[in-house]
């Protein structure tokens, strides 16, 4: 059973920080590519940051210099450190795995349930 469980969201003032966590189970975490997406009300879900199984990272321009993605393979967890938060960062943040596993061949896509981030005064 594959599970991706996000945590760490909440309400924060502009300029504040949050760290999101996504704990994965049921996948070969060390061999899986991970990413964070977000979706604001009325908007399409968009990629925020990605980290490959080898540790290479990509962060979209709108959050570059403010957000950092990282992973801890020993804990099967991917993180998104968010600093200097802006109101436009408000969204439901989702964890995604493009995962290796024992129950399928190749890589399959899995999504978490999302965690809410609200940036407001």
ZAMI-952870 format. One line per 5 residues: number of its first residue (from 1); their letters; for each residue z, x, y of N, C-alpha, C. Coordinates in nm, 4 decimals, always signed. Layout:
NUM = a = Z/X/Y/Z/X/Y/Z/X/Y; ...
END
This chain:
1 = xxxxx = +0.0000/+0.0845/-0.1179/+0.0000/+0.0000/+0.0000/+0.0000/+0.0887/+0.1238; -0.1031/+0.0759/+0.2058/-0.1153/+0.1550/+0.3270/-0.0404/+0.0855/+0.4398; +0.0424/+0.1611/+0.5102/+0.1123/+0.1096/+0.6269/+0.1082/+0.2112/+0.7391; +0.0772/+0.1639/+0.8591/+0.0872/+0.2408/+0.9816/+0.1806/+0.1646/+1.0737; +0.2946/+0.2240/+1.1076/+0.3982/+0.1554/+1.1835/+0.4185/+0.2274/+1.3154
6 = xxxxx = +0.3780/+0.1619/+1.4245/+0.3942/+0.2183/+1.5582/+0.5320/+0.1855/+1.6137; +0.5829/+0.2742/+1.6984/+0.7080/+0.2504/+1.7681/+0.7078/+0.3300/+1.8977; +0.8025/+0.3000/+1.9852/+0.8198/+0.3758/+2.1078/+0.7690/+0.3091/+2.2333; +0.7041/+0.1952/+2.2203/+0.6571/+0.1250/+2.3374/+0.7714/+0.0622/+2.4146; +0.7398/+0.0154/+2.5344/+0.8408/-0.0479/+2.6171/+0.7948/-0.0622/+2.7597
11 = xxxxx = +0.8902/-0.0963/+2.8456/+0.8662/-0.1130/+2.9884/+0.9088/+0.0130/+3.0615; +0.8209/+0.0648/+3.1463/+0.8497/+0.1860/+3.2209/+0.7916/+0.1733/+3.3610; +0.8554/+0.2383/+3.4573/+0.8058/+0.2376/+3.5947/+0.6887/+0.3338/+3.6104; +0.6009/+0.3085/+3.7078/+0.4945/+0.4053/+3.7358/+0.5505/+0.5451/+3.7570; +0.4824/+0.6431/+3.6992/+0.5286/+0.7800/+3.7037/+0.6201/+0.8191/+3.5899
16 = xxxxx = +0.6635/+0.7230/+3.5119/+0.7517/+0.7497/+3.4005/+0.6784/+0.7965/+3.2769; +0.7547/+0.8154/+3.1690/+0.7019/+0.8690/+3.0441/+0.7479/+0.7868/+2.9251; +0.6653/+0.7858/+2.8216/+0.6990/+0.7286/+2.6921/+0.6366/+0.8150/+2.5842; +0.6981/+0.8158/+2.4671/+0.6381/+0.8789/+2.3507/+0.6232/+0.7759/+2.2404; +0.4994/+0.7510/+2.2009/+0.4707/+0.6613/+2.0911/+0.4667/+0.7383/+1.9601
21 = xxxxx = +0.5112/+0.6734/+1.8529/+0.5067/+0.7309/+1.7200/+0.4346/+0.6361/+1.6258; +0.3647/+0.6919/+1.5293/+0.2995/+0.6146/+1.4245/+0.3311/+0.6810/+1.2924; +0.4118/+0.6145/+1.2117/+0.4498/+0.6651/+1.0812/+0.3589/+0.6053/+0.9751; +0.2954/+0.6908/+0.8977/+0.1977/+0.6482/+0.7988/+0.2524/+0.6632/+0.6581; +0.2138/+0.5704/+0.5722/+0.2456/+0.5791/+0.4306/+0.1283/+0.5246/+0.3503
26 = xxxxx = +0.1196/+0.5655/+0.2259/+0.0129/+0.5182/+0.1392/-0.1192/+0.5887/+0.1582; -0.1212/+0.6961/+0.2365/-0.2409/+0.7756/+0.2578/-0.2070/+0.9224/+0.2376; -0.3111/+1.0024/+0.2187/-0.2926/+1.1471/+0.2178/-0.2985/+1.1905/+0.3632; -0.1820/+1.1943/+0.4273/-0.1755/+1.2091/+0.5721/-0.2386/+1.3394/+0.6195; -0.2102/+1.4469/+0.5495/-0.2608/+1.5768/+0.5911/-0.4123/+1.5880/+0.5875
31 = xxxxx = -0.4768/+1.5014/+0.5120/-0.6213/+1.5016/+0.5046/-0.6882/+1.3924/+0.5849; -0.6106/+1.3200/+0.6654/-0.6602/+1.2044/+0.7376/-0.6715/+1.2321/+0.8864; -0.7783/+1.1801/+0.9477/-0.7930/+1.1840/+1.0924/-0.7176/+1.0666/+1.1539; -0.6493/+1.0913/+1.2651/-0.5667/+0.9903/+1.3286/-0.6091/+0.9709/+1.4731; -0.5838/+0.8511/+1.5257/-0.6205/+0.8217/+1.6638/-0.5302/+0.7140/+1.7214
36 = xxxxx = -0.5240/+0.7125/+1.8541/-0.4591/+0.6053/+1.9293/-0.5642/+0.5300/+2.0093; -0.5604/+0.3982/+2.0007/-0.6415/+0.3085/+2.0804/-0.5503/+0.2196/+2.1635; -0.6067/+0.1558/+2.2654/-0.5303/+0.0587/+2.3422/-0.6200/-0.0581/+2.3812; -0.5563/-0.1734/+2.4019/-0.6275/-0.2934/+2.4409/-0.5439/-0.3705/+2.5418; -0.5973/-0.3846/+2.6616/-0.5349/-0.4642/+2.7658/-0.5844/-0.6079/+2.7558
41 = xxxxx = -0.5088/-0.7045/+2.8092/-0.5522/-0.8442/+2.8036/-0.6913/-0.8640/+2.8635; -0.7787/-0.9309/+2.7892/-0.9134/-0.9571/+2.8349/-1.0077/-0.8402/+2.8281; -0.9623/-0.7277/+2.7736/-1.0432/-0.6072/+2.7672/-1.0727/-0.5692/+2.6227; -1.1783/-0.4910/+2.6057/-1.2142/-0.4397/+2.4746/-1.1199/-0.3264/+2.4356; -1.0916/-0.3166/+2.3068/-1.0113/-0.2057/+2.2581/-1.0842/-0.0735/+2.2824
46 = xxxxx = -1.0115/+0.0264/+2.3336/-1.0725/+0.1533/+2.3668/-0.9949/+0.2694/+2.3066; -1.0685/+0.3728/+2.2727/-1.0078/+0.4957/+2.2234/-0.9320/+0.5643/+2.3360; -0.8133/+0.6143/+2.3057/-0.7327/+0.6906/+2.4002/-0.7317/+0.8383/+2.3629; -0.6990/+0.8677/+2.2376/-0.6881/+1.0057/+2.1924/-0.7046/+1.0110/+2.0422; -0.7523/+1.1242/+1.9934/-0.7725/+1.1428/+1.8505/-0.7313/+1.2829/+1.8110
51 = xxxxx = -0.6877/+1.2961/+1.6863/-0.6525/+1.4260/+1.6316/-0.7041/+1.4326/+1.4889; -0.7755/+1.5383/+1.4578/-0.8352/+1.5526/+1.3268/-0.7342/+1.6051/+1.2264; -0.7728/+1.6006/+1.0994/-0.6867/+1.6555/+0.9952/-0.6597/+1.8035/+1.0162; -0.7531/+1.8731/+1.0797/-0.7363/+2.0139/+1.1092/-0.6593/+2.0440/+1.2354; -0.6222/+1.9401/+1.3126/-0.5420/+1.9593/+1.4321/-0.6188/+1.9603/+1.5627
56 = xxxxx = -0.7511/+1.9510/+1.5576/-0.8281/+1.9431/+1.6794/-0.8069/+1.8103/+1.7498; -0.8030/+1.8112/+1.8834/-0.7722/+1.6910/+1.9598/-0.8815/+1.6568/+2.0598; -0.8905/+1.5275/+2.0908/-0.9754/+1.4759/+2.1968/-0.8972/+1.3701/+2.2719; -0.9029/+1.3751/+2.4043/-0.8366/+1.2784/+2.4903/-0.9383/+1.2290/+2.5920; -0.9431/+1.0974/+2.6145/-1.0406/+1.0425/+2.7068/-1.0080/+1.0852/+2.8495
61 = xxxxx = -1.1111/+1.0870/+2.9341/-1.0969/+1.1390/+3.0689/-0.9910/+1.0657/+3.1502; -0.9758/+0.9361/+3.1291/-0.8841/+0.8577/+3.2106/-0.7377/+0.8949/+3.1894; -0.7058/+0.9592/+3.0781/-0.5677/+0.9993/+3.0517/-0.5525/+1.1494/+3.0369; -0.6609/+1.2231/+3.0520/-0.6563/+1.3681/+3.0368/-0.5605/+1.4297/+3.1384; -0.4774/+1.5205/+3.0907/-0.3769/+1.5828/+3.1746/-0.2466/+1.5071/+3.1801
66 = xxxxx = -0.2456/+1.3830/+3.1315/-0.1249/+1.3012/+3.1309/-0.0762/+1.2700/+2.9896; -0.1698/+1.2485/+2.8970/-0.1360/+1.2121/+2.7593/-0.1657/+1.3290/+2.6662; -0.0830/+1.3446/+2.5632/-0.1025/+1.4462/+2.4617/-0.0828/+1.3847/+2.3239; -0.1774/+1.4071/+2.2348/-0.1652/+1.3611/+2.0973/-0.1250/+1.4794/+2.0097; -0.0381/+1.4532/+1.9128/+0.0057/+1.5568/+1.8207/+0.0385/+1.4931/+1.6863
71 = xxxxx = +0.0571/+1.5762/+1.5857/+0.0917/+1.5244/+1.4531/+0.1909/+1.6159/+1.3858; +0.2719/+1.5572/+1.2987/+0.3671/+1.6290/+1.2165/+0.3383/+1.5892/+1.0730; +0.2662/+1.6742/+1.0015/+0.2260/+1.6392/+0.8658/+0.3449/+1.6266/+0.7713; +0.4515/+1.7029/+0.7957/+0.5701/+1.6938/+0.7116/+0.6356/+1.5571/+0.7214; +0.6208/+1.4909/+0.8375/+0.6769/+1.3580/+0.8590/+0.5733/+1.2469/+0.8485
76 = xxxxx = +0.4487/+1.2829/+0.8194/+0.3383/+1.1864/+0.8138/+0.3368/+1.0982/+0.9382; +0.3497/+1.1615/+1.0546/+0.3615/+1.0891/+1.1805/+0.2701/+1.1498/+1.2859; +0.2041/+1.0633/+1.3613/+0.1248/+1.1040/+1.4759/+0.1930/+1.0510/+1.6017; +0.1887/+1.1298/+1.7101/+0.2566/+1.0969/+1.8338/+0.1573/+1.0878/+1.9488; +0.1942/+1.0104/+2.0490/+0.1233/+1.0091/+2.1756/+0.2268/+1.0222/+2.2868
81 = xxxxx = +0.2329/+1.1396/+2.3481/+0.3208/+1.1625/+2.4617/+0.2477/+1.1192/+2.5877; +0.3054/+1.0255/+2.6603/+0.2431/+0.9681/+2.7788/+0.3304/+0.9991/+2.8997; +0.2774/+1.0773/+2.9921/+0.3463/+1.1136/+3.1151/+0.2713/+1.0587/+3.2354; +0.3389/+1.0549/+3.3490/+0.2788/+1.0082/+3.4743/+0.2083/+0.8747/+3.4560; +0.2774/+0.7819/+3.3941/+0.2158/+0.6539/+3.3591/+0.1788/+0.5739/+3.4826
86 = xxxxx = +0.0675/+0.5026/+3.4710/+0.0130/+0.4193/+3.5770/+0.0080/+0.2742/+3.5307; +0.0086/+0.1791/+3.6240/-0.0022/+0.0385/+3.5824/-0.1246/+0.0105/+3.4960; -0.2351/+0.0793/+3.5188/-0.3548/+0.0575/+3.4399/-0.3435/+0.1081/+3.2963; -0.2350/+0.1785/+3.2641/-0.2085/+0.2175/+3.1265/-0.1462/+0.1037/+3.0454; -0.1096/-0.0046/+3.1104/-0.0497/-0.1182/+3.0413/-0.1458/-0.1747/+2.9379
91 = xxxxx = -0.1012/-0.1818/+2.8131/-0.1858/-0.2281/+2.7040/-0.1046/-0.2328/+2.5758; -0.1632/-0.2943/+2.4747/-0.1123/-0.2845/+2.3393/-0.1762/-0.1613/+2.2758; -0.0940/-0.0690/+2.2311/-0.1416/+0.0571/+2.1767/-0.1396/+0.0528/+2.0241; -0.2527/+0.0888/+1.9637/-0.2705/+0.0839/+1.8194/-0.2921/+0.2225/+1.7613; -0.2376/+0.2431/+1.6443/-0.2603/+0.3632/+1.5659/-0.3691/+0.3359/+1.4630
96 = xxxxx = -0.4608/+0.4298/+1.4467/-0.5657/+0.4185/+1.3466/-0.5708/+0.5438/+1.2604; -0.5913/+0.5242/+1.1316/-0.6144/+0.6331/+1.0383/-0.7522/+0.6187/+0.9763; -0.8253/+0.7271/+0.9695/-0.9444/+0.7366/+0.8859/-0.9007/+0.8225/+0.7695; -0.8684/+0.7552/+0.6599/-0.7729/+0.8112/+0.5658/-0.8325/+0.8468/+0.4305; -0.7853/+0.9575/+0.3790/-0.7976/+0.9881/+0.2374/-0.6837/+0.9212/+0.1621
101 = xxxxx = -0.7093/+0.8814/+0.0400/-0.6065/+0.8207/-0.0427/-0.6429/+0.8292/-0.1893; -0.5482/+0.7876/-0.2735/-0.5706/+0.7930/-0.4177/-0.6357/+0.6662/-0.4712; -0.6381/+0.5592/-0.3921/-0.6918/+0.4319/-0.4359/-0.8352/+0.4050/-0.3951; -0.8992/+0.5011/-0.3322/-1.0361/+0.4832/-0.2889/-1.1064/+0.6181/-0.2827; -1.2392/+0.6111/-0.2770/-1.3208/+0.7310/-0.2679/-1.3584/+0.7541/-0.1224
106 = xxxxx = -1.3475/+0.8769/-0.0768/-1.3822/+0.9099/+0.0601/-1.2753/+0.8654/+0.1587; -1.3185/+0.8333/+0.2797/-1.2271/+0.7950/+0.3866/-1.2411/+0.6468/+0.4191; -1.1273/+0.5809/+0.4405/-1.1239/+0.4404/+0.4794/-1.0410/+0.4233/+0.6055; -1.0760/+0.3213/+0.6839/-1.0126/+0.2958/+0.8125/-0.8965/+0.1986/+0.7976; -0.7824/+0.2330/+0.8585/-0.6636/+0.1482/+0.8579/-0.6050/+0.1424/+0.9980
111 = xxxxx = -0.5472/+0.0278/+1.0325/-0.4894/+0.0042/+1.1644/-0.3441/-0.0372/+1.1555; -0.2652/+0.0067/+1.2531/-0.1305/-0.0424/+1.2688/-0.1275/-0.1747/+1.3424; -0.0068/-0.2277/+1.3623/+0.0083/-0.3591/+1.4236/+0.0121/-0.3542/+1.5760; +0.0323/-0.2376/+1.6321/+0.0357/-0.2198/+1.7753/+0.1765/-0.2176/+1.8325; +0.1923/-0.1466/+1.9435/+0.3168/-0.1450/+2.0186/+0.2837/-0.1601/+2.1671
116 = xxxxx = +0.3597/-0.2439/+2.2356/+0.3287/-0.2784/+2.3739/+0.3829/-0.1740/+2.4704; +0.2974/-0.1310/+2.5623/+0.3366/-0.0442/+2.6728/+0.3091/-0.1189/+2.8022; +0.4121/-0.1348/+2.8835/+0.3985/-0.2018/+3.0121/+0.4481/-0.1090/+3.1213; +0.3621/-0.0813/+3.2180/+0.3949/+0.0065/+3.3302/+0.3984/-0.0794/+3.4556; +0.5163/-0.0982/+3.5108/+0.5329/-0.1894/+3.6229/+0.6588/-0.1548/+3.7003
121 = x = +0.6542/-0.1816/+3.8309/+0.7718/-0.1678/+3.9149/+0.8610/-0.2906/+3.9085
END
